Amino acid sequence: MEKFCSIWKHTCWVGVCDDLHYKIIGGSQKSTWLSSSKTSSQRRLLTVVLQGAAGVGKTTLAKKWMLDWAQDHLPGTFHSAFYLSCKGLGRQGPCTFTELLAKKCPDAQEASPQVLAQGQKILVVIDGFNELRVPSGSLIHDICGDWEKPKPVPVLLGSLLKRKLLPKATLLVTTRPEALGELRLLVDQPLFIEVEGFLEADRRGYFLKHFEQQDQALRAFESMKGSPALFHMGAAPAVCWVVCTCLKGQLEKGEDPAPTCRTPTSLFLRFLCNQCSPAAPGRGPVLHLPTALQALSLLAARGIWAQTSLFDGEDLGQLGVSESDLRPFLDGKVLQADVDCEGCYAFLHLSVQQFLAALFYLLDRAEREDAGGWAPDIGNVRALLSKEERLLNPSLTPVGYFLFGLANQERARELEATFGCRVSLDVRQELLRSQEEALVREALAPITELALHLQSERDLVHASFCLRHGQALHRLWLQVEKGIFLENDGASEPGTWAERSQQDHHALCRWTELCSVLSSNENLTFLEVSQSFLSHSSVRILCEQITRVTCNVQKVVIKNVSPVQAYRDFCLALVGKKTLTHLILEGGVPCDNMLLLLLCEALKHRRCNLQYLRLGSCSEFTQHLNDFSLALKVNQSLQSLDLTASELGDEGVKLLCGSLRHPNCFLQWLSLENCHLTEVCCKELASTLIVNQRLTHLCLAKNNLGDGGVRLLSEGLSYPECQLQTLVLCQCSITRRGCKHISDFLQGDSCLTLSDLSLNPIATGLWFLCEALKKPSCNLKCLGLCGCSLPSFCWQDLASALASNQRLEVLDLGQNSLGQSGVTVLFEALKQRSSPLKRLRLRTDESSAQTQKLLKEVRDSNPKLNIDCKAARAASSSFCEFPFFIPRDNFSVFY
């Protein structure tokens, strides 16, 4: 037992056990358990079942509790704990129960079966019940109570669970959920505990420990979080390790980690190529790497179909390989020597085994023959995807998902370049042939969001086939690469359809099938077409589907699409579209007469329900403002208008303000970011804020307003009629003098609750803002001061203001140099439990011992406060979408 404890302490995931989460989910025995020091009168017979997905920490927790049990013994009693791994025992021949225990605990030989049978100081851990390969229901019919009668190991374990052997022992069983049905037949009144593994906070903490730089850790974490499937898998510590290992190398090279985390397939492919390629760090020349990869994938596939995760030398021998042949995969930790079973191997995690099993189906058939062929114990693609097989063996379902993800040319080329093995793309056709409609419908049933990057006509074929059966789809992103459609086809005369090249004809037919999902799927409400090279014909096909009555699309994004005439076609298709509520047109939008005319017609249409409109980077907009302003007076649905980076200028804003002051204008949110505005237009804006009491959010970021412009705006904001709640003035050339004007109206009866002054050189102007924060009349809840050149001697003023303010909930001080003294002053003020502050961002060295001590003290005394020590806000295309301040459901409703 001492040897086991020593081994376990050195082989478990360091620091992971304390982060694993579990909860009691059922069972009649809710008393204190796993305590060997209870007296016989207090203690009840108990069976505890730890259930959970693969790799979430069931074995780790079982071993920890086993160690605690062994160290909690009483003198003068026989006390022991036995660890029985079903993975290894499944390979053992028949034996007696005495022999089984003696192998796991030599001390047990000193005690007779009678002593052991009556002992209440015994814990037996049965780890990996799901690994027992026996026919369903068979264990319940073959029970043995004889210690000396040789029996197959599964029979002995079944008898132990039925308490025919060691009837008074405490049993701790670990299993995956798919084996619970079989286990329930054997145990009586068990206590079920679900092991959840890493929760979100634990995953984030793991990333922060793995990376030396916090910004890299958080960027990697957000990349993983961007893939719901991959983030769900991150409950397993091993998967978090895989993600961290992959992304750390990428970030150190300055690469974008997002594509790697787009899907689990892309992540595990990158992991395999990074860890096991001949070019991996510290790796010399590797002979026969393609053969080794083929053998490993065959090993993985055999294990999946046999529902086992442990392999021995005999398994390797059947493949014609030895441990030395698999050294690249052992060094890369893809395959590992098993801790509990000497001479055996297991994959890092079940998902790694499933990925490699999928790779087996992708190998070129000729090379597959060299690696042992299509083994009779492995099903073909049709069997892999069949519902019956997947019900019997749930591990097949992820293999199918990985196979779909691997079956594209880009990933095939990466495999061939890394390992030098031939990949057969015939499996793609085999996948299509093997798919029955019911199977595809079932596979796509849970999919509500889908992003399609179409690079070839073949991609069109596959995408259209699958989309026809994705009736649960709500959101669709499309990106079409150049070369799929013929360009400039719209210039041809009528009748050119027959003259079109055969290739383009086929592509348009497939495109028509794909676009038909817009009118056939009543659940599809979001469409984005971005970074796409279309043709006149393909645009017309897409627009024709949008115009259909059965198309229920509500939110449409058209971004960086060619040809530029496509923007007009989309606007024409959307005129009178009753379901449309949100529209974004950006990326060099050509605001010519026709486009503006169509937009105005759409806004004036009696069936228009548009609530949000963004025209990004719209050139020559001012020339058409009269018509647009008239449309705003007629329209009664539009609530949010974003004209970011449009060439409005001061004169354009004056025309726009005329519409905003009209009593029929219902706009609530307006963004004029980077619209070439100056102080000249601020008087018109101020009067508009007084008259229009519906307007509550205004963004004027990246305009050279200066202190004079702020003074004019402040005059309008000081009126009680002004209902503005949010004002974004980032990068507007505001100095100390401008802060004085802002402070004056904040101390009045202003409705303003959010003000972002980031990236303005306000410096000592902070003193005026602090004076406003101290006043009970100040209603400000969010204040942005990122990158405002704040001097070191101002922090005491801010600390004093925070100590007295009872409304401020969010404060951004990023990109300002606080110094250790500034941090200390602020944190002392934030220790008050009465402080309403919930979120704080500032730049500080979180690794210093003094800062860590202060952070802990603040978090202990004010647990509701979230402190972010990043130097800068996250990059954003628009200040008005800065998520640190603006709740998602206010007006950034698109994403």
N, C-alpha and C positions, 0 to 999 in steps of 0.2 A: 504493500500500500504506500509506503514511504517513497519507493521508486516511482510509482505512478504519479504521486503528488509532485515530485520533482520534475518529471517529464512534462506534466501538464502545465506547470508554471512557466516553462520555457517555450511552449509551443502554441499557447493560445494567442488570440489577437491581443496584442498589448494595448491596454487602455480601452478596449472595446466593450468588455463585459459590463462595466458600470453604465454604459450608454444604452444597453439593450433594454427595450421596453416589453412588458408582458402584462396581461390582465387575466383575472379569473373570469371565465365566461360560462361556467355551468358545473353541475355536480352537486351532490347532496352533502358533501363533507366540507364545510367551510371553516372548520376549526384550524388552529395553528398546526402546521404540518412541517415535516422534515426537521423535527427537533428530537434528537435521540435521548435527551435528558428527562423526558416526561416519564412519570411513574406508570406502572402497568395499569393502574386503575384509571389514570387520566387518558392514556393513549388509546386511540382507536385504530383499527386496521385501515390502511389508506393506500389507494392507488392514485397517483398523480400522472396526468397526461399533458405533456408539453406539445402543442400542435402549432404549426406554422409553415410558411413557404420555405423552399430550399435556401439554405445559407443565411437565415435571419438570426441564428444564434442559439438554436435549441440545444445542440451538443455543448456549446460553450457554457450555457447556463447549467446544464445537467452536471457537467464536470465541476463547475464551481460549487454547486450545492453538495456534490459528492465529497469534495475536499473539505467543505465546512462540516459535513457529517463525520468524516474520519477524524477530525481534530476535536470533536465534541464528546469524546468517550468518557465513561466512568470507570474507575479502577475496579477490578474484580469481576468484570463482565466480559463475555465474548462480544466483541464489537468489530464489525467489518462492513465494507462496502464493495460491491462487485460491479464491474463495468462490462457489459455484454454488447458488443457492436454487431448489429445484424448484418452489416455489410461484409465483415470478415467471416462471421459464423455461417453465412449462407454457403461458403465454399468448403466447410468442414464436413467430414463424413459422420456417420452415426457414432454416438458415444453415450456413456452414462452421465447422469446429472452430476455425480460426484466428480467425474473426470472434467466436466465442463467448468465447474467452480474451481477445481484445483489449478487449471490452466490460467485462470484469471486472478486467483488469489492463493498462493501456496500455503498461506497460514490456515486455510480452511481444511487442509489435510489433517491438522492436529485435532480438529473437532469432529466428533461423530455426527452422522446424519441426524440422530435424535436431538443432539444439542443444537445443531443448526435449525432444525425444524421448529423448535420451541423458542429460539432466540428472537427477541424483539428489538435487538440493537443492530439489525441487519438492513442495509439498503441495497437494492438491486436496481441498477440503471440498465434499461433495455433501450439502446440507442438505435434509431433508424428502423422502426417497425415496418415502415413501408418498403424496406429493402428485402424483406422475406419473400422469396419467390415460391409461393405455394398456391394451389387452386383455391378459389374463393370458397369460404365456408368449410374447408377441410380440417382446419385446426380444431374446430369445435367437436369433431367426431373422433379424434384420436388423442385421448387424454391419458397420461401416465403418472402414477404416484409412486412408482418404484425408483429409488435413487440408483440402483445398481443394474437396471435393465437398459441395454443400449437402445437408443432411439435416434431418429433424425433430429438434428438440432431444432428445427422449427416446432417439432412435436414437444420437445422439452420446454421451449419458451412458451408455447401455448398452455402447457400444464402449469407452468409457473404463474402465468397470468390468471388462470382459473383457480389458483391457490391450492392445487393438489401437491405442490412442492413449495417449501418455505411459506406455509400458510400465514405466519405472523410477521413476515417481513414487510417493509415499506417498499413499494414498487414505483419507480419513476420511469415513465415511457416517453420517448420522443417519436413523433411521426409527422408526416405531411398530411394535409387534410384529405387527400384522396384515399388514404388507408383507414380513415376513422370508422367507416362502416364495418370493416372486418374486425377492428379492434374492439368495438362495442359489444360484439358477440362473446368476447372472452373476459372482459373485466366487469366487476360488480361495483356499482356506485362510485365511479371514478370522479376525481376533481379535475376538470378541464381548464387548462391555462393556455391562452393564445399568446404566442411570442410574436411580437410585431416588428422586432428588429429596430433599425434606426428610424425615428420620426424625423420630420423636416429639420428641426433644430439640431438634432444629432448629426444629420448629414452635413449641414452647414458647418458645425463644429469640427467634423472630421476633415473637411476641406481646409479649414483654417489651420489645422494642425499639420496637414500634409504639405502645404505650400509655405515657403519662407516669406513671400510677399502677400500681404492681405488683399491687395487689389487683384492679384492673379487668382487667389483662392475664390474670391467672390465672383469674379468673371467666369471662372470655370463652373462654379456652383450654379450660376444663373443659366449657363449654357446647358447644363444637364436638366435644369428645371424647365427649360424650354421644350423638352420632349417629354410629354406626360408618361409615355410607356417606359422610357429610360429612367425617369425620376421615380416611378413606382418600383422599378427593380432596385433602386438605390436603398431600399430598406435592408438589403443584404450588404454587410460591410465589405465583402469581397468585390461587389460591383462598384462600390464607391472607390475602392482601391484601383480598379481597372480604369475608371473615369479619370481619377487624379493622375495616374501614371501616364495615360495617353495625353491629357491636356497640358500637363506640366511641361513636357518636351515641346509641344506646339507653342505655348505661350513664351517659353524661353527663346524660341526662334522668331518671335514676332508674328506668328500665324494666327488666323482667326479660328477659335475653337468651335464656333457655332456649327459649321457643316459637319464636323465629326460627331456632334451630339444630336444631329437632326433625327436620327432613328437609332434603335439598338443595333441594327445591322451595320450601319456606318461606324459606330463606336467599336464594336467587336472586331470588325475587319481591320480598322486602324491599330487596335491593340495587338492582333495577331501579327500584322506586318511589322510593327515597331519592335515587338519583343523577340521575334523568332527569325528575322531576316538575317542573311549573312553579314549585313552592314551594321547590325546592332552593336552597341558599345561593348568592347571586351570580347567580341566573338571572332574567332579565327575562321579560316575557310571550312565550309561544311560540305561534305560529300553526300551525294544522293539526297539532297533536301526535298526535291519533288516526291521521291518515293516515300520519304519519312512523313511528309504531309499527307499523302494518300493513305498511308497505313494508319496514321493518327485519326483521320476522318472516318475511316472504316471502323476503327476501335470505338469511336464515339457513337457511330450509328448503331453498332451491335449492342452497345450498352443501353442506348435509348430504347431500342426494340425489346431488349431483355429486361428493361427496367432495373438496371444496376449501374452503380457509379464507381465500382471498385474493380480493378484489373490486376492480374498477377503475371508472373513470367510466362506462364503457359499461354495466356491470352496473347502476349507479345510474340511468342514463338509461332503461334498459328498464323500470324501476319508476316512472318519471315523477317522480323526486326528484333533488335536487342535494345537494352537501355542506352547504349552508346549512340545508336542510330537516332534516338529521340532526344539526345542531349540538348539541341537548340530549344526544344519545347520545355524541357525540364529547367534549363537555365532561365528561360523567359517566364517561368512560373505558370505557363499554360497547363502543364501537367506536373503533378507533385507526388512525392513519395508520401504514402498515407501514414499518419501518425500512429494509428491504433493497430494497423495490420502490417507487420514487417514483410518486406518484399513485394508490397502491392502499391498500386498507383491510383490516383484519382485526379479528375480535372479540378481546376481552381474553383469553379462554381458550376452548377447545373446549366446555367445559361451558356457558358463557354462550351460545354459538351454538346448542347443543342445546336449552337452555331456551327461547330465542326461537323456535326451529323448532317446538317443542311449542306455543308460544303461537299460532303461525300456524293450527293446527288448531282453536283455541278461538275464533277471531274469528267474529263474526256473519257469516253467509254473504253478506248484502247488502253489508257493508263489505269483505268479502274480494274481492268483485267490483270494488269501487272501487280496490283495491290490486293489481289485476292478475289477479284471479280465481284459480281453481285451475289453476296452470300445468301444462302437460302433462308437464313434467319433474319433477313432484312427485307422489309416490304418495299415495293416499287413506289413511284410517285403517286399513282392512283390510290394505293393502300395508305400511304402517308396522309393523304388528304381526305380519306373516307371518314364519315361521321362515326361509323361503328368502331373503327380502330382507335379513333381519338377518344371515344367514351371509355374504352378499355384501358387506354394508356394516355393520360392527359399531357404527358411530356411531348407527345407528337405535335401538338398544336403550335407551340413556339418554333419547332423545327420547320413547320410549313411556312410560318411568317418569315423566318430567316431565309428560307429558300426563295420566296418571292422577292425579298430585298436584295439577295445576291444575284438574281437573274437579270443583270443589265450589263451593257458593254463596258461601262466605266469601271465597275468593280471587278469584272473579269480581267480587264487589262492590268489593274493594280495587283491582282493575285498572280498573274503570269509574270509581271515584271519583278515581283518580290521573290517568288519561289521557283520560277522557271517551269511551272507545270502548265499543261494545256487544259484549258477550260472549255467545256462544250456548252454553247448557247442553245443547243437543241432542246435542252430541258425547258426553255421558255415555251416552245411549241408543245412540249409534253405537258406542261402545266395547263396550257389552254385546252388541250385535248382531254385532260383528266378532269377538268372542272365541269361539274354539272351545275345548272343554275341554282339549285337548292343549296349546294355547297358554297358557292360564291355569295349568295344572299346571306347565308349564315355567317360567313367569314366577315362580311362587311356590315353586319347588323349593328355592332356597337360603334361603328365609325361615324362620327358626326362632323369631323373636320378633315380636309384633305388638300394637300399642296402638290400640284403636278408640275414637274419641270420637263417639258416635252422637247426632246432633242432630235427625234427622228420620226419617220412615219410609223415605224414599229411601235414606238411609245404611244402614238395615237391609237393604234389598234388595241393595245393592252388597256390603255386608260378608258377608252370608250366601252370596252367589254365590261370592265369592272364597274364603271359609273352607272351602267344600266341597272345594276342590282344593289346600289347603295342608297336605299330609300330613306335611311336615317340621316343622310348627309344634310347638314345645315350650312356649312361654310366651305367655299371652294376657292382656292388660289390657283391661277394659271400663269405659267411662264413659258413662252414659245420661242425657241431658238431660231436664229436666222437659217434659212435654207429649206425649211419644211414646205413653205408655200412659194409659188412664183411671185416675183415682185412686179409692180406696175401693170398688173393684169387688168385693172379697171380702165386702162386707156384704150382697150380693144373695142371694136365695133360689136354690136349684137351678133350672136351666132358663133362667137369665138369659143364657146364651150366645147364644141366638137373639135376645134383645132388645138385645144389645150393639150399639153403633153400628158401622156398616160400616167406618169408619176404624180403630177399635180392633181389630176382627176381623182386618183385613189386617195390622196391626202385629204382633199376636200370632202370626199364621201365619209372618211373616218372622222373628220372634224365635225361634220353634220351630225353624226351619231353621238359624238361627245357632247356637242352643244345642246342636243335634245334633252339632256338631263335637266336643263333650266326650266323647260315647260312640262316635263313628265314627273319631276320630283316636287311635290307640293311643300316639302319641308325645307327646301333649299332657299335660304333668305339672304345669303351673303356671297358676293362675287367680287374677286379682285383679279384684274388682268394687268400684269406689270412686267417691265423689262422684256417686252414681246415684239417680235417682228412678224406682223401679219400681212395679209394682202387685202385688196379691196373686196375680193370674193369672200375670203374667210371672215372679214369684218361684217359683211352683209348677212352671212349665215348666222353669226352669233347674235346680231341685232334682231334678226327675224325671230329667233327663239325668245328674246327678251320681250318683244312686243306682244307675244301671245297672252291670251287671257289667263291661261293656266300657269304662267310664270309668276311666282310669288316673291321674287327677289325684292328685298327691302333696302339693302345697303350695297352700293356699287363703288368700286375703286378702279379708276383707269389711270395708270401711272407709267410714264416713259414707254409709250406705245407708238409704233410706226406702222403704216404711214400716218402723217399728222392729220390727214383728213378723217382718220378713224374717230377723232374726238367729236367731229360734227355728226357722224353716223350714230354714235352712241347717244348723243343728246337728242337727235331726232327720234331714236327708238324709245327714249324715256319720256318724251312729251306725253302727258296724259296718263302716265303709269301710276295708277292709284296706290299700288303697294309701296312705291319707292319713298323712303323717308330720309336716306342719307346718300350723298353723292360727293365723291372726291375726284377731281380732274387735276392732275399735276404732272410736272415733268416737261417744261417747255410747251405749255398749252398755247396754241395759236389763237389768240382772242381776236379773230377777224369778224367781219360783219355777220357772216352766216352763223358762226358758233354763238356769238352773243345774242343774235336774233332767236336762235333755237332755245337758248337758255332762258331768255325772257319769256318766250312762248310757254315753256314748261312751267315757269313760276306763275304766270298769269292764268294757266289752264284751270278750269273750275274743279277738276279732279286732282289737282296737285296737293300732295300731302308731304312735300319735302320739308324736313325739319333742320337738316344740317347740310351745308354746301361749302366745299372747299375748292377754291380755284388757285392752285399753287403756281407761282412763277408765271403769272399770266402777263404777257407783254401787250403793249398798246391798249391797255384796258381803259384808260381815261377817255379815249376817243368815242367810246360806246357807253359811257356812264349815264347819259340821259335816258336811254332806253332801259338800262338796268335799274336805275333809280325809280323809274315809273313802275317797273315790275314789282319792286319792293313795296310800293304803296298799295298795289293791288293784292299781292299775295298775303294770306293770313295764316300760313302754316309755318313758314321759315322762322326758326328760333336761333340758329347759330350760323354765322357767316365768317369764313376764314379766307382772307385775301392775302395771306403771307407771300412776300416777295413779288407782289404785283406792282407795276409801275404806276401807282396812283398819283403820288406827289400831293402837294398842298391843295392845288386846285381840284384834284379828284376827290379829296376828302370833303371839301366844301360842298360839292355836288351830292356826295353820299349823305352828308349830314342833313341836307334838305329832306331826303327820304326818311332818315331816322327820326326827324322831328314830326313827321306826319302821324296823325292819330291812328291810322290803320297799320302802322309798322309794328310788327310783333317781335322783332329781334330782341333776344336776351343776351346773346354772346357775340362779340365782334373781335376779330384779330386783324390788326393792320401792321403786323410785324414786318420790318424791313421793307417798307413801302415808300421810302425816300421822303419822309415827312420832316418838317422843321417846326420851329416855334410859331411860324405863320399860321398854321392850321389849328393851333391849340385853343384859340378863342372860340372858333366854331364848334370844336369838340366839347368845350366847357358848357356852352349854351345848350348843346344837344343833351348833355347829361342832366341838365336841369329840367328840360321839357320832357324827354323820354324817360318815363319812370319804369319802363319794362326792362331797360338795359341794365344788366347786373354784372357783366364781365367784359372787361376791355383790356386787350393786349396791344401795347405800343412799343414793344421791344425792338431794339436795333434801329432806332430812328434818332436823329440828332436833334432832340427837343431842347436840351440844355436847361439851365435853371430858369430861364425866362418862360419856356414852355410849361415847366412844372408850376410856376407861379400862376399862369393863366388857368391851367387845369385845376389847381387847388381852389381857385375862386369858385368854380362850378361845383366842386366836391363839397364846399362849405355850405351850400344851400341845403336846407332840410328836405327840399323836393327831390334831391339826387338820391337814387336808390342803388348806386354802384357798390358792389360787394368785393369785386376782385379787380385789381389794377396791376398790370405787369409793365414795369418800366426798366427792364434789364437793358444795359448797354445803351443808355440814352444821354450820356455826357452830363450826368447830374453830379454836382459837387456839394460842398457844405451848405451853400446858400439855398440850394434846392431842398435839402433836408429840413431847413427851417420852415419853408412853405408847407411841406408835407406834415411836419409836426403840428403846425397851427391847426390844420383842418382835422387831424386825428384827435386833437384834444376837444374838438367841438362834438356835436351830435352826429358824427359821420356813421354811415352804414358800412363803411369799408371794413372787411374782415381779413382780406388777404392782400398783401403788398409785396411785390418782388422787385427789389432795387439792386439785384446782383450785377456785378461787372460795371459798376459806376464808381468813380474815385471820390467817394463821399468823405473818406478819412475822418476828421474830427466832427463831421456832421452827425456822427452817431450820437453825440451828446444830446442833440435836439430830439432825436428819435427816442432816446431813453427817457427824456422828460415827458414825452407823450405817453410812453408805456406806463409811467408811474401814475397817470391820471385815471381815476375810475371811469371816466367818460370814454376812454379809448376802447373800441370794440375789436381791435386787431387780434386775430387768432393765428395767423401765419405771416411770418416775416422772412424775406430772403435777402441776405446780405453777403452772398458768396462773392469772393473776389473784389471786395470794396476797399482794399488798402487801409484797413483799420489799424490805427497805431496801438502800440502796446499799453499806453497809459489809459486807454479807454475802457479796459475790461472791468475795472472797479465800478464805473458808471453803469455798465450793462448788468453786472451782478446785482447791484442795488435795485435796478429796474425790475429784474426777474424776481427778486425777493418780495417786491410789493405788488407786481402785476398778477391779476387773478383771471386773465382770459387767454393769454398767449399759449398756444398748444404746439406750434411747430416753428422752429428757428433754424435757419441755415447759415452757418458761419464758415463754410468751406472756403478753401483758397485764401484764408487770412492767417497770418502768422501770430499765433497766440503766445508761444513760448511757454515754458513750464510755469511761470508765475501767473500768466493769464489763465491757464488751465486750472491751476489751484484755486484761484479766486472764483471762477465760474462754478467749479464743482462744489465748493463750499456752500454757495448759494443754492445749488440744486439739491442739496441733501434734505431740504424741507419737504415733508410729505404734502404740505398744503399747495405746493407749486402745481399749476395746471399743465405744465409743459409735458408733452407726450413724445415728441421727436426732436432730436438735436443732432445736427451735423457740424463737425468742426475738424480742423486739421491738427493732429497731434501724433506723437510717437507712441502708439499703443503698446509697443514692446517694452518700453521702459518700466522698471519696477515701480517707480513712484506713480506713474500714470495708471498702471494696473491696480495699484492700491487705491487710488482715488476713484477709479471706475467701479471697483467692487463696493466701496463705501457708498457711492451714489446709488448704485443699483440695489444695494441692500436696503437703503433708507427710502428710496423712491422707485419701487419695482416697476411702476407703470411707464417710466421714462425709457425710451429707446434711443441709445446714443450710437451714432454712426461716425467713426473716426476716419472715414475716407477724406482725402484732401479736396475732392471736387465732386460736384453732382454728376450723375450719369449723363453720358452724351445724349442729346435729344435734338431732333430736327427742328423743334419749335419750342421756344420758352413757354408757350401757352400749354404745352403738354407735359411740363415738368412734373413727374409723378410724385416727387417728394412733397409737393404742396397740394396739387389738384386731385381730389377724389376722382376715380375712374368714371363714376356714374354721373358726373356733372356735365361735361361736354366732350371729353375725350372718349366718346362712346363707341368709337369705331373699333378699337383694338383691345 
